Amino acid sequence: MRLRNKPWADEKLNEFSHYVIANPEEQKGKWQDVFGNDNPLYIEVGTGKGRFITEMAKAHPNVNFIGIEVYKSVIVAALDRVIEADIPNLKLLNVDAADLRDYFAKGEVDRVYLNFSDPWPKTRHAKRRLTYKTFLSIYEDILPQNGEIHFKTDNQGLFESSLKSISEYGMLLSYVSLDLHHSDFEGNIMTEYEEKFSNLGSRIYRMEAQFQ
């Protein structure tokens, strides 16, 4: 992915540190204190420009949400949405998903969302997919027993490889849609990519999977 450098990004992230949590490793095991309540905690790994996580937080005020994005040049766009929304149940982290164990204690996260992740289509890059077994192991460590992953993509190849990876890991598939926008699923909130690809006629795939 080619991203435009934004030299002012660091300054903006620091200015709004009450939304973009600096040194999140210091909050490991303490996220209820950060939000000031004991509501469930849902995270989105690869939050992009923040449409999904912001709209989810608006729609579910009794759930705490954290959007995770590794690229500064992208998370500043998500920050603009969060600032505009100005709601107490939403924070952002500018960190790498490979390090989630450093920021969340065992069972501290109640649900993980993966939306339109980079498909890494080449076989030699399979380990980089956010549904590869090493990432599933990370999610399992921060989720409670029977914790869930909710996954959406427009990429059929990624969806098929994710179904295989999740099944081989021993997870239970509780929901699978091969055409989400023509299904009976209720309450879907679209990401920016989802709207774009759907308008181009692409099929949207969705699954929910549970650790056992």
Secondary structure as UniProt FT lines:
FT   TURN            7..8
FT   HELIX           9..15
FT   TURN            16..19
FT   HELIX           24..27
FT   TURN            28..29
FT   HELIX           31..35
FT   STRAND          41..45
FT   TURN            48..49
FT   HELIX           51..59
FT   TURN            61..62
FT   STRAND          64..68
FT   HELIX           72..85
FT   TURN            88..89
FT   STRAND          90..93
FT   HELIX           97..102
FT   TURN            106..107
FT   STRAND          111..115
FT   HELIX           123..128
FT   TURN            130..131
FT   HELIX           133..142
FT   TURN            145..146
FT   STRAND          148..153
FT   HELIX           156..168
FT   TURN            169..170
FT   STRAND          172..177
FT   HELIX           180..182
FT   HELIX           192..199
FT   TURN            200..201
FT   STRAND          205..210
//
